[in-house]
């Protein structure tokens, strides 16, 4: 391990660890990560100040309220047609004659904010559209609190080429856990990363028992409150497959030394096994404000960022092996991660399309992974020997989305015949 490349995320190396109040840009502010980050900021005004917010544009009333609470300089929406409603919502929030924040709009608006003057950019956007802001933040020299795992997965080589040592702080609960546990030893001391999974709402079910799963059942996650796409990814365990790829890229640990174990209580967020036989686990009650606080404040901790355990109450913590037959997503993710190049982008894009089809009632639950597997197989082994570009990623994603829609439509037609 000592001769391998430096990891993207390393608790021993912190990029620009400035003390005092940090200026933040929050991307995806109206989503689950964004709203919890804002709660953390409002409770710690001496530590953080938000200068800009971005959102997709579907919840302009909430975005305007956030802008007023935080007194930001700039707000951005990805959808240009949301600007009139956003401007009106801002006028309702701000007092008469009070200047409104600058408004940016369009698909490049989040990337513009990511490169703006600040200390840390929190990328809480969902999906591979977060790649451009991730690259923009890194190129501008900002510390990147990364909750958008897809940008790292689809653009791994691009991200690794730009990131300086310690510039990325992971925000996913699993990777924030690994990040903290890895601080207990050197890279040469690490034997294995153990990524925990709640098992989602269907833990213990066989593949045949998953055939008739409904949208409502799949959205009923037992421990986490998340957006619909992430919740479905947790039900299929695609989310865990993506996290295995992310762990490989963040910490430069080979895939055969990254294990997934099911832990229904979601108390232990991940573990690091060291060469002396010791295993360090990072544990908190399930609450994303803890990992967000690590991303925004590291190497300093934010007091009372999230609830702690009540050790006066009895509790049981369980761990089970992963059922690869019922949930083949983790094995497929390891495969595409090993292939590299555009294979992870194809996997992620096809999955996003299939999740949309499932939520719309056009694809059965098991059809999500069946279709993604078929798209990955058709894509084959990506070409090697050339550097990955953003254009390569976009082209692969477009093909994967189109092919996933075609296969989903075919499966629907055959089921109705």
N, C-alpha and C positions, 0 to 999 in steps of 0.2 A: 504493500500500500504506500510505502514511503516514496516510491518513484512515480505514483500516479498523479494526475493533474490535481491542482488545488480545488476543493469543493466550492460550489457557489455560495453555500450558506455555512458559516463556521462561527460558532459562538466565541472562539478565541480571537477572531479577527472582526472588528466592528468598524465599518466604514463611517468616518466623520462622526464620532460619538460625542457630539456637542451637548453640553449641559445647558441648563436654562430652558426657557420656553421654546418649543419647536414649532415652526410653521409647517402646516400640513396641507396637502391637496388630497381630497377624498373623491375617488372615482367610483361610481355606482352608489351614490349617497342614499338613494331611496330604497335600496335593496336591504337584505338581511344584515350583511356585513356593514354596510354604510350606516344604517340606523343605529346599530349597536356601537359603532365607532364614535358616532356623534354623541351618544349618551355618555360614553367614556370621556370625551373632550369636555362636555358641559359640566361634568363633575370634577374636572381637573383643569380649570382655566389658567392656573399658574404654570402648568406643564406644556399645554398645547394651545395653538391658535390655528384655526382653519382659514386659509386664504381663498380657496376655490373649491367648488363642488361640480360634479358632473353626474348626469343620469340619462337614461334612455329617452325619457320624455313622456312617459305614460302617467306619471304621478306629479304633475306640475304644482298642485296645491301643497303637497308635502315638500317638494324641492324649494318652493318659495318660503315656506315656514322655516325650513332649515337655514336658508340664506339669511333670513332676518335674525334668527336666534344666534347665529355665528358671526353675523356682520361681515360676510365674505366680500372680496373684491369682484369675483367673477363667478358666474354660473354657466354651465354648458349643457346642452341637450343634443343627443345624436340625431333626433328627428327635427328637421327644420320647420315642419308644419306645426310643431308644438310651441314655437316662439310666441305667437300672439297670446295664447292661453297662459303661458308662463309670465309674460310681461304684465298681463292683467292680474294674475295671482300675486305678483310682486307688489303691484300698486296697492292691492288690498292689505298686504302685510305691512308695508312701510307707511310712515306718516306722511301727511300732506307736505309737499316741498322737499321731502327727504330724498337724496339721490339714490337711484336704484343701482344694483351691481351691474357690471358689464355682462352682456349675454353673448355667448358663442354658440353656434349651431352647426350640425353636420357630422358626417362620419369621422372627421379628423379632429373634432373639438376636444375630445378626451385626451388625445395625444398632445394637443397644444397645451392643455393644462398640466399634463405630466412633465412637460419641459419647462414650465414656468418657475419663477423664483420661489423656492421653498426648501425645507430640509428633507422632508419625507413625503413620498407619494404612496398612499394606500390604494392599491388596485383591487377593488372589490367588484369589478365587472364580472358577469357570468358569461362564459363562452370564449371561443377563440378570437372574438373581436377585441379581446383585451391584449392581443399581441402587440399591436402598434403602440398603445400607451406604455406597455412594459419596456419596449425598446427605446421609446422617447425618453422615459425617466432615466434609464441607465445611461443613455448617450449624453444626457444633460448633467450627469453626475449626481443625481439625487439618490438618497437612500430609498430603496424600494421595499415597502411592506407588502408582500405578495400573497394575496388571497385568490388571485385568478390563476389557478393551476394550469388551465388550458393553454395560456400563453407560453408557459415553460414547456409543456408537453409537445405542442405543435411546432414550436420554434426553438427547441433546445439548443442546437448549435449556434443559432443567431444570438440567443440570450447569453450563452457561455462566452461568445466572442466579445461581448460588450461589457459584461459585469466585472467590476473590480472586486478583489477579495473583501468579503464582509459587506458588500453593497446591498445584498439581498437578505432580508429577514423574513422567513416564512410565517404566514398567518394561519394556514390550515391547522386545526387543532392537533392533528397527527404530526405534522412537520414542525410545529412549534414545540411539541413534546420531544421529538427527536433532537431538535436544536438544543434544547436545554439539557437533556441527558448527555449529549455528546460533549458537553463542557466538562464532564467528570474525568475525561481521559484524552489521550492523544489519538490520532487517526490509526496509528499502528496497533492501538489497544482494542480496536473494534472488531468483534467477530461477526456480529449479525445485527441488523435492524429488524425489529418486530413491530409491524404496523397493526394496530387493533381496528376491528370493525364491529359495529353494534350487531350486524347481521340483518339490520333493517326489519321491516314488519313481517318478513316471511322466513325468518330463521327456523330451521328444522323441517321445512317443507321439501318434498322431493320435486323433481322437475315436472312430473305428471300432475302434482298437486298445485303447480303454479300456472297451469294451462288456462284456467278460467278466472285469473285474478282481475279485479275491476280497477278502474282508475281511482276510485275513492279508497279502496283498500291499499293501493300502492302509495297513495299520498299520506297515509296515516303512519308516519314514522314514530316509533315508540319513545325516542329520547330527544330528538333534535327538531327544532322548528326552523325550516329552511324554505327556499323558493321551490317551485314545482319541478324544475329540471333537476336540481341537485337532489331533491327528495326521491325522484324516480331513479336517478343514478345510484342512490343509496339502496333502493329496493332491489335493483339488479346487481349491485355491487360493482358496477362500472366505476363508480366513484373511487372504490378501493383500488381497482386496477390502475386508474389514473394516478392515484397517490403512490403506487409502487413505482411507476415511471418517474414521477416527480421526485421521490426519495433517491432514486438512482442518479438523477441529474443534479439534485441539490448537494448530495453528500458523496458522490462518486464511489458508491458501494455497488459491487456487481449484483445483478439480478438474483443469482443463486444464493445470495446472502441477505436477501430481503424477504421476510416471511410475513404472512398475514394470519392473524388469529382472531377468532370471534369472541367478543367480550360484550355481552348484552347490556350491562349496566352503563357503559360508556364513561366509566370513571377513570380508567387508565387509558390515556390517549395515544400512547405508544411507548416502546421500550428499546433500550440498547443493551445488547449482550456483549460483554467484554471478554477478552481472551483468558482472563483468570477465572472465568466461570460466574462472575458477578453480573447481575442484570439490574439496570436502573430503570425504573418506571416513573413517568411523570403523570400525576393524578390530580384531578380537580372534579367537582361536580360538573356535568355538561353545561357549559355556558361559554359562548364564543368571545365574550368580553375579555377573558383571560388571555387567549392567544392574540387577540387584537392589541391588547396592552403590551405584549411582548414585541409585536411588530412595530408599534409606534414609539416605545420607550427604551428598548434595549440599547445599552447594557443595564440601564436603570429599571427597576420594577416600579409599577404604579400601585400604591397601597389601595387595598379594597377594590381592585379592578373587577373582581368577580367573587361570588360566594365561596367559602371554604367548607370543608367537611365538618360535620358535628360528630366528633369522635366519641361522644357519650352515648350514641345510638348504635345498636348492633346493625351490621350490614354484611352481605355476602357478595363477593366478587367472583364471577365465573369466567372460565376461558374454554373455548371449544375449537377443534380444528375446522378449517374451511371445507365445505362440501363443494368440490370443484365440478361435480356433475350437474348439480342443481344450479350452480352459479359459475359458469365457465368464463365470465368476464375477466377475472384476475389472470387466468392462464393466457387468454388472448392478449391482454395488455402486456404481459411479459414478452410474448412473441413479437408484437409490433415494436415494443421498446428495444428489443434486441436487434430487429431489422433496422431501426433508426430511419434517417432521412425523412421522407414524407409519410411513412407508414403510420406513425402516431397521429398525424393530422387527418389521415383517412379514417382511422379508428374513431377519433373524436367527432369529426364532422358527420360521419354515418350515424353514430350514436345520437347526436343531437337531432337529426332528422327523424330517426326512429322513435325517439322519446316524444317528439311533437305528434307523430302519427298515432302513437299509443294514447296520448292525452286526448286526441281528437276522435278516438274510437275507431281508427282505421287499421290498427295493428294489434294483435294479442300480445300479452306480456312476454311470453317466451319468444314471440316473433321479433322482439327488439334485438336480442343477442343473435338469433338465427340470421337476421338480415345483416347485422354488423359483421358477423363472421363471413358471410358470403361476399360482402363488399371488400373486406380485407383480403380474402382469397383471390378475388379477381384483380385486385391491385397488384398482387404478387410481391416480389422482392424489388424494392426501389433501387434505382441506379446508384452506384457508389463511385467514388473517385472525383466527384464534383462537389463544390461547396453549396450548401443549401441556401436559397434566397427566399425573400418574402414572396416573390412571384411564384416560386415552386410550391410554397405552402398554400397560397391562394388557389392555384390551379388544381392541386390535389384535393383541396377541400371542395371546390366547385364540382369536380368529377364525382367525389364520394357522395355529396348531397344529392346530386342528380341520380346516381345509380341507386342510392338508398330509397329515394322516392319511387323510382321505377319498380324496384323489387317489392316495396311495401304495397304499391298499387296492384301488382301481379298477385301477391299473396291474398289481398282482400278480394280480388275478383275470383280467385280459385275457391276461397272459402264460401263465397256466395253462390257459386255455380251449383 
